[in-house]
Amino acid sequence: MEDLNVATRRGTVLNGVLFPAQDADTVVIAITGIHGNFYSNPLYYNIGDTLSAHGIDFIYAQTNDAFGEIETVNVKTGAKELIGSWNERFADTDEDIDAYLDYAAQHYKHVILAGHSLGANKVIYYLSRHHDTKRVEHFILLSPANLSHMMSGVSVGEKDFIERVVRYGQGDKILPFYFMGWVVCTANTAHDWLGGLLDNVHTARDADWSRVAQVTHTGALVIGTYDNFTDGDPSGFLKNINDHMPTAAQNKLIFIERTGHTYQQKHQEIADIVLSLAQGWTA
């Protein structure tokens, strides 16, 4: 396991981790979700150890929101930066993923782009805008985040407050309440959550599926049958996402029995599935 620090075009450094195999020509890159770090979700260790033991590299691709706060140094300005879920901007998604793909393009023949939770929504957003199958061959979407469900507890008053603060040019201020009941963040970050940029998967069939409909890559969609972000129907949620993809017939749908959004007690099963997918696609 090695530190892998990649710089974005804006100069922000993202602190990833590489699980290296010997002479690997294939890598799986996993984009993290909010607070999706090693401590909150040890799933990444299982995936990394399993892939590297079988000749495939794995990159834990930490983005701005993997932790509440991350201290780093901007490579363009030389200034210290404090990034994290408290001040993430969703418009940086393209740059964040590109930073890892730029590294991968120099080292690997086969690149598989994965994402867990909000990281899966970021992968959808990215692939809806980038259709190069040489740069990314396949995707793996692990428990995409249903943002409507996650934000169902945000009150009308809180939404109005966030809108006013941003409109008055004070979006960099920390909210005086926990957003969604558990996130400390600026008004700008909360505004991004509410703004819909990454709100690209839904339970309703007649929702806005425009991003999903633009994904032309093939891959796999994975969910736990106890995932509680799906309005009570994890299987239907995953099938609904796939149904709106142009590549639906070629994609694999995988349901992990008796586990939830972070695959509790099923981490090795997920790791084995990711390994099997990667081996099958690159055989």
C-alpha positions as CSV (number, residue, x, y, z in Angstrom):
1,M,0.0,0.0,0.0
2,E,1.5,3.3,-1.1
3,D,0.4,7.0,-0.9
4,L,-0.7,8.3,-4.2
5,N,-1.1,12.1,-4.3
6,V,-2.5,13.5,-7.5
7,A,-2.9,17.1,-8.4
8,T,-6.0,18.6,-10.0
9,R,-5.9,21.3,-12.7
10,R,-6.9,23.9,-10.0
11,G,-3.8,22.8,-8.0
12,T,-5.6,21.0,-5.2
13,V,-3.9,17.7,-4.2
14,L,-6.0,14.7,-3.6
15,N,-4.6,12.0,-1.3
16,G,-5.2,8.6,-2.8
17,V,-3.8,5.2,-1.9
18,L,-2.3,2.7,-4.4
19,F,-2.5,-1.1,-3.7
20,P,0.2,-2.3,-6.2
21,A,0.5,-5.6,-7.8
22,Q,3.6,-6.7,-9.7
23,D,3.7,-5.6,-13.3
24,A,0.0,-4.8,-13.4
25,D,-1.5,-3.6,-16.7
26,T,-5.0,-3.2,-15.2
27,V,-6.2,-0.8,-12.5
28,V,-9.6,-0.4,-10.7
29,I,-10.0,3.2,-9.5
30,A,-12.7,3.7,-6.8
31,I,-14.1,7.2,-6.3
32,T,-15.1,7.7,-2.7
33,G,-18.4,9.1,-1.4
34,I,-19.0,11.5,1.5
35,H,-16.9,10.3,4.5
36,G,-16.1,7.2,2.5
37,N,-12.7,6.7,4.0
38,F,-10.8,3.7,5.3
39,Y,-12.0,4.3,8.8
40,S,-15.7,4.5,8.0
41,N,-15.7,1.8,5.3
42,P,-12.9,-0.8,5.5
43,L,-14.4,-2.3,2.3
44,Y,-11.5,-0.6,0.4
45,Y,-8.8,-2.6,2.2
46,N,-10.5,-5.9,1.2
47,I,-10.8,-4.8,-2.4
48,G,-7.2,-3.5,-2.6
49,D,-5.7,-6.6,-1.0
50,T,-7.7,-8.9,-3.1
51,L,-7.0,-7.3,-6.4
52,S,-3.3,-6.8,-5.8
53,A,-2.9,-10.4,-4.8
54,H,-4.3,-11.4,-8.2
55,G,-2.2,-9.0,-10.3
56,I,-4.5,-6.0,-10.6
57,D,-3.7,-2.6,-9.1
58,F,-6.3,-0.8,-7.0
59,I,-6.5,2.9,-6.4
60,Y,-8.5,4.2,-3.4
61,A,-9.3,7.5,-5.1
62,Q,-10.1,9.9,-2.2
63,T,-11.9,13.0,-3.3
64,N,-12.6,16.2,-1.5
65,D,-15.3,14.7,0.8
66,A,-13.7,11.5,2.0
67,F,-13.1,13.2,5.4
68,G,-14.7,16.1,7.1
69,E,-11.4,18.0,6.8
70,I,-8.1,17.3,5.0
71,E,-5.1,19.6,5.2
72,T,-3.1,19.8,1.9
73,V,-1.0,22.2,-0.1
74,N,-2.0,23.7,-3.4
75,V,0.7,22.9,-6.0
76,K,-0.1,26.0,-8.0
77,T,-0.2,28.6,-5.2
78,G,2.0,26.9,-2.6
79,A,-0.7,27.8,0.0
80,K,-2.1,25.5,2.5
81,E,-5.6,24.3,1.8
82,L,-8.2,22.8,4.1
83,I,-10.6,20.7,2.0
84,G,-13.2,18.1,2.9
85,S,-16.9,17.5,3.0
86,W,-17.3,20.9,4.7
87,N,-16.4,22.9,1.5
88,E,-16.5,20.5,-1.4
89,R,-17.9,21.9,-4.7
90,F,-19.6,19.4,-7.0
91,A,-18.5,21.2,-10.1
92,D,-14.9,20.0,-9.3
93,T,-16.0,16.4,-10.0
94,D,-14.5,16.3,-13.6
95,E,-11.2,17.6,-12.4
96,D,-11.0,15.2,-9.4
97,I,-11.7,12.1,-11.5
98,D,-9.4,13.4,-14.3
99,A,-6.5,13.7,-11.9
100,Y,-6.7,10.0,-11.1
101,L,-7.3,9.0,-14.8
102,D,-4.3,11.2,-15.9
103,Y,-2.1,9.1,-13.6
104,A,-3.7,5.8,-14.8
105,A,-3.2,6.7,-18.4
106,Q,0.6,6.7,-17.9
107,H,0.8,3.3,-16.2
108,Y,-2.0,1.0,-17.3
109,K,-3.5,-0.6,-20.4
110,H,-6.9,-1.3,-18.8
111,V,-8.7,1.2,-16.6
112,I,-12.0,0.4,-14.7
113,L,-13.7,3.3,-13.0
114,A,-15.7,2.5,-9.9
115,G,-17.5,4.6,-7.3
116,H,-19.3,4.0,-4.1
117,S,-22.3,5.9,-2.8
118,L,-21.9,9.6,-3.9
119,G,-18.7,8.4,-5.7
120,A,-21.0,6.4,-8.0
121,N,-23.0,9.5,-8.8
122,K,-19.7,11.2,-9.6
123,V,-18.8,8.4,-12.0
124,I,-22.2,8.7,-13.7
125,Y,-21.7,12.5,-14.0
126,Y,-18.2,12.0,-15.4
127,L,-19.1,9.3,-17.9
128,S,-22.2,11.2,-19.1
129,R,-19.7,13.9,-20.3
130,H,-16.7,11.7,-21.4
131,H,-17.2,8.8,-23.8
132,D,-13.6,7.7,-24.4
133,T,-13.5,3.9,-23.9
134,K,-9.7,3.9,-24.2
135,R,-9.3,6.1,-21.1
136,V,-12.0,4.2,-19.2
137,E,-13.1,0.7,-20.4
138,H,-15.8,-0.1,-17.9
139,F,-17.6,1.2,-14.8
140,I,-18.6,-0.3,-11.5
141,L,-21.4,1.5,-9.6
142,L,-21.5,0.5,-6.0
143,S,-24.7,1.6,-4.2
144,P,-25.4,4.9,-6.0
145,A,-26.7,7.6,-3.7
146,N,-30.4,8.5,-3.8
147,L,-29.9,12.2,-3.0
148,S,-33.6,12.9,-2.7
149,H,-33.8,10.3,0.1
150,M,-30.7,11.6,1.8
151,M,-32.0,15.2,1.8
152,S,-35.5,14.3,2.8
153,G,-34.9,15.6,6.3
154,V,-33.7,19.1,5.1
155,S,-36.6,21.4,6.0
156,V,-38.1,24.1,3.8
157,G,-36.7,26.7,6.3
158,E,-33.2,25.3,6.0
159,K,-33.4,25.3,2.3
160,D,-34.6,28.9,2.2
161,F,-31.8,29.9,4.6
162,I,-29.1,28.3,2.4
163,E,-30.5,30.0,-0.7
164,R,-30.5,33.4,1.0
165,V,-27.0,33.1,2.3
166,V,-25.6,32.1,-1.1
167,R,-27.6,34.8,-2.9
168,Y,-26.2,37.4,-0.5
169,G,-22.6,36.3,-1.4
170,Q,-21.9,34.6,1.9
171,G,-21.8,31.1,0.7
172,D,-18.4,30.3,2.3
173,K,-19.9,30.6,5.8
174,I,-20.5,27.5,7.8
175,L,-24.1,26.6,8.3
176,P,-25.4,27.1,11.9
177,F,-27.0,23.6,11.7
178,Y,-26.0,20.1,10.5
179,F,-26.9,19.7,6.9
180,M,-29.0,16.6,6.4
181,G,-28.7,16.2,10.2
182,W,-25.1,15.1,10.2
183,V,-22.9,17.2,7.8
184,V,-21.0,20.3,8.9
185,C,-20.5,22.3,5.7
186,T,-20.6,25.7,4.1
187,A,-23.7,27.2,2.5
188,N,-22.1,26.8,-0.9
189,T,-21.6,23.0,-0.4
190,A,-25.2,22.6,0.9
191,H,-26.4,24.5,-2.1
192,D,-24.5,22.1,-4.4
193,W,-26.2,19.2,-2.7
194,L,-29.6,20.8,-3.3
195,G,-28.7,22.1,-6.8
196,G,-29.0,18.7,-8.5
197,L,-25.6,18.4,-10.3
198,L,-25.1,14.9,-8.8
199,D,-28.8,14.1,-8.3
200,N,-28.7,11.7,-11.2
201,V,-30.3,8.5,-9.9
202,H,-33.9,8.1,-8.5
203,T,-36.6,5.7,-7.4
204,A,-39.2,7.3,-9.7
205,R,-39.2,6.2,-13.3
206,D,-40.3,9.6,-14.6
207,A,-37.6,11.6,-12.8
208,D,-34.7,13.4,-14.5
209,W,-32.6,10.6,-16.0
210,S,-30.7,12.8,-18.5
211,R,-27.3,12.1,-17.0
212,V,-27.8,8.3,-16.8
213,A,-29.1,8.3,-20.4
214,Q,-25.8,9.8,-21.6
215,V,-23.6,7.1,-20.2
216,T,-22.4,5.0,-23.2
217,H,-19.9,2.8,-21.3
218,T,-20.7,-0.7,-20.2
219,G,-20.2,-2.0,-16.7
220,A,-21.8,-3.4,-13.5
221,L,-24.2,-2.0,-11.0
222,V,-24.1,-3.4,-7.4
223,I,-26.3,-2.9,-4.4
224,G,-27.1,-4.5,-1.0
225,T,-30.6,-5.8,-0.6
226,Y,-30.9,-3.9,2.7
227,D,-29.7,-0.6,1.3
228,N,-31.9,2.0,3.2
229,F,-31.4,4.9,0.7
230,T,-33.8,3.3,-1.8
231,D,-37.2,4.0,-0.4
232,G,-37.5,0.3,0.5
233,D,-36.8,-1.3,-2.9
234,P,-33.0,-1.7,-3.5
235,S,-33.5,-4.1,-6.3
236,G,-36.0,-2.0,-8.1
237,F,-33.8,1.1,-7.6
238,L,-30.8,-0.6,-9.3
239,K,-32.9,-2.0,-12.1
240,N,-34.5,1.5,-12.7
241,I,-31.0,3.0,-13.0
242,N,-29.9,0.4,-15.5
243,D,-33.2,0.6,-17.5
244,H,-32.4,4.2,-18.3
245,M,-28.9,3.4,-19.7
246,P,-28.3,3.0,-23.4
247,T,-26.1,0.0,-22.5
248,A,-28.7,-1.7,-20.2
249,A,-28.6,-5.0,-22.1
250,Q,-24.8,-5.3,-21.7
251,N,-24.6,-4.3,-18.1
252,K,-24.4,-6.7,-15.1
253,L,-26.7,-6.2,-12.1
254,I,-25.4,-7.7,-8.9
255,F,-27.5,-7.9,-5.7
256,I,-25.7,-8.6,-2.4
257,E,-28.0,-10.4,0.0
258,R,-28.6,-9.3,3.6
259,T,-26.4,-6.2,3.7
260,G,-26.8,-2.4,3.4
261,H,-25.3,0.6,1.8
262,T,-21.7,0.0,3.0
263,Y,-21.9,-3.8,2.6
264,Q,-21.5,-4.6,6.3
265,Q,-20.2,-8.2,6.8
266,K,-19.9,-8.6,3.1
267,H,-16.7,-6.8,2.3
268,Q,-14.8,-9.8,1.1
269,E,-17.8,-10.8,-1.1
270,I,-17.7,-7.4,-2.8
271,A,-13.9,-7.6,-3.2
272,D,-14.3,-11.0,-4.9
273,I,-17.0,-9.6,-7.2
274,V,-14.9,-6.7,-8.2
275,L,-12.0,-9.1,-8.9
276,S,-14.2,-11.3,-11.0
277,L,-15.5,-8.4,-13.0
278,A,-12.0,-7.0,-13.7
279,Q,-10.7,-10.4,-14.7
280,G,-13.6,-11.0,-17.0
281,W,-13.4,-7.7,-18.8
282,T,-9.6,-7.9,-19.3
283,A,-9.1,-11.6,-20.1
